């Protein structure tokens, strides 16, 4: 079984949390039993998360050797200059080494659901939206990449993994996919 989930902001990509008080987890979203996340999204990121009950499929979806591209819509603080976008396209050096080149383009603000809490708004600081596609998946990679070029991430929504797209799923909704 393969499931596409729109992971809401603030939900952990696991089914249990031992924190006190416990934080929201995937267990509260009514998913079928015996599935687990194939990959991760940070609690402060939103969007497409794939879940499966098939270990071999999970490996194919997450192993960097299979190069599943992941596409994100990223709201950044600041007005991106061509040099900043070019740096992201070439790959940037992070504390754990250089990233692979990324596909990066400016996009109009997408029609998304409201986020709770909302992204901070500052009249004196512009923001912009980028579509960024990467072929690897390090911890908080997109956030670290945009920060490395001077464009801090305000909101991050994953919209596709390989051939699988988020589509019109609302936060917390899921659907079974054909493999």
C-alpha positions in Angstrom: 0.0 0.0 0.0 1.2 3.5 -0.8 -0.4 6.6 0.7 -0.1 10.3 -0.1 -0.7 12.5 3.0 -0.7 16.3 3.3 1.2 16.6 6.5 0.0 19.6 8.4 2.4 22.1 10.0 3.4 21.1 13.5 2.8 17.4 13.1 5.7 15.0 13.7 6.5 12.3 11.0 6.1 9.6 13.5 3.3 7.8 15.3 4.4 8.4 18.9 6.0 11.2 20.9 7.5 10.8 24.4 7.7 14.6 25.0 5.9 16.2 27.9 3.4 17.4 26.8 3.2 15.2 23.7 3.2 16.9 20.3 0.8 16.0 17.5 1.8 12.9 15.5 0.7 10.9 12.5 -1.4 8.8 14.9 -4.0 11.5 15.0 -4.7 11.5 11.3 -6.7 8.2 10.9 -4.2 6.4 8.8 -4.4 2.6 8.1 -2.5 0.4 10.5 1.0 -0.9 9.8 2.1 2.0 7.5 5.1 4.2 8.2 6.6 7.2 6.6 8.9 6.7 3.6 11.1 9.8 4.3 10.5 12.7 6.6 9.3 16.3 6.8 10.2 18.5 9.7 7.4 19.4 12.1 7.6 23.0 10.8 7.3 21.9 7.1 4.1 20.9 5.3 2.9 19.0 2.4 3.4 15.6 0.7 4.5 12.7 2.8 4.4 9.2 1.4 3.6 6.3 3.7 3.8 2.6 3.0 3.6 -0.9 4.5 6.2 -2.2 2.0 9.9 -1.9 3.1 11.3 -2.4 -0.4 9.1 0.3 -1.7 10.1 2.6 1.1 13.8 2.0 0.3 13.2 2.8 -3.4 11.5 6.0 -2.5 14.1 7.3 0.0 17.5 5.9 -1.0 19.5 8.7 -2.7 20.8 6.2 -5.3 17.3 6.1 -6.8 17.3 9.9 -7.2 13.6 10.6 -6.5 13.3 14.3 -7.2 11.5 16.2 -4.5 9.8 19.5 -5.3 9.1 22.2 -2.7 7.3 25.5 -2.8 9.4 27.8 -0.6 8.4 31.2 0.7 11.6 33.1 1.4 12.4 36.3 3.2 13.8 38.9 0.9 13.9 39.6 -2.8 15.9 36.9 -4.6 18.7 38.3 -6.8 19.8 36.3 -9.9 23.1 35.5 -8.2 21.3 33.9 -5.2 19.1 31.8 -7.5 22.1 30.8 -9.6 24.0 29.7 -6.4 21.0 27.5 -5.5 21.0 26.1 -9.1 24.7 25.2 -8.9 24.6 23.8 -5.4 25.7 25.4 -2.2 28.2 24.4 0.4 26.6 23.5 3.7 28.3 22.4 6.9 27.9 18.7 5.8 29.3 19.3 2.3 28.2 20.7 -1.0 24.7 20.0 -2.3 23.9 18.7 -5.7 22.6 21.3 -8.2 18.9 22.1 -7.8 16.2 23.3 -10.2 15.1 26.7 -9.0 12.5 29.1 -10.3 10.5 32.0 -9.0 6.8 31.4 -8.9 3.7 33.5 -8.0 2.4 32.9 -4.5 0.5 29.6 -4.7 -3.0 29.2 -3.6 -2.4 27.4 -0.3 -4.5 26.7 2.8 -3.9 29.1 5.7 -1.2 28.0 8.1 -1.8 28.0 11.8 0.1 29.8 13.2 0.4 32.2 10.2 3.8 33.1 8.7 5.1 36.3 10.2 4.5 39.3 8.0 6.7 42.3 8.0 5.8 45.4 6.0 9.4 46.5 5.5 10.7 43.1 4.4 9.6 41.6 1.1 9.1 37.9 0.5 9.0 35.7 -2.6 8.1 32.2 -3.6 10.4 29.7 -5.2 9.9 26.2 -6.6 12.9 24.2 -5.7 13.6 20.6 -6.8 16.4 18.6 -5.2 17.6 15.0 -5.8 18.8 14.4 -2.3 17.2 14.8 1.1 19.5 15.8 3.9 18.2 17.1 7.2 16.5 20.5 6.7 18.3 20.7 3.4 16.1 23.2 1.6 16.0 25.5 4.6 19.7 25.4 5.0 20.3 26.0 1.2 18.1 29.1 1.1 19.7 30.4 4.3 23.2 29.9 2.9 22.4 32.3 0.0 20.8 34.9 2.4 17.1 34.0 1.8 15.7 32.5 5.0 12.8 30.2 4.6 9.5 31.4 6.0 7.2 28.5 4.8 8.1 25.2 3.1 5.5 23.0 1.4 6.6 19.7 -0.4 4.4 19.3 -3.5 5.9 16.3 -5.2 8.1 13.3 -4.8 9.1 11.7 -8.1 5.8 11.0 -10.0 3.7 11.5 -6.9 2.1 14.9 -6.4 0.2 16.5 -3.5 -2.7 17.5 -5.7 -5.7 18.9 -3.9 -5.3 17.2 -0.6 -6.1 19.4 2.3 -3.8 19.3 5.5 -4.4 16.1 7.3 -6.1 14.4 4.3 -4.7 11.3 2.6 -5.4 9.0 -0.3 -4.2 5.6 -1.4 -2.0 5.7 -4.6 -1.6 3.3 -7.4 2.0 2.0 -7.5 
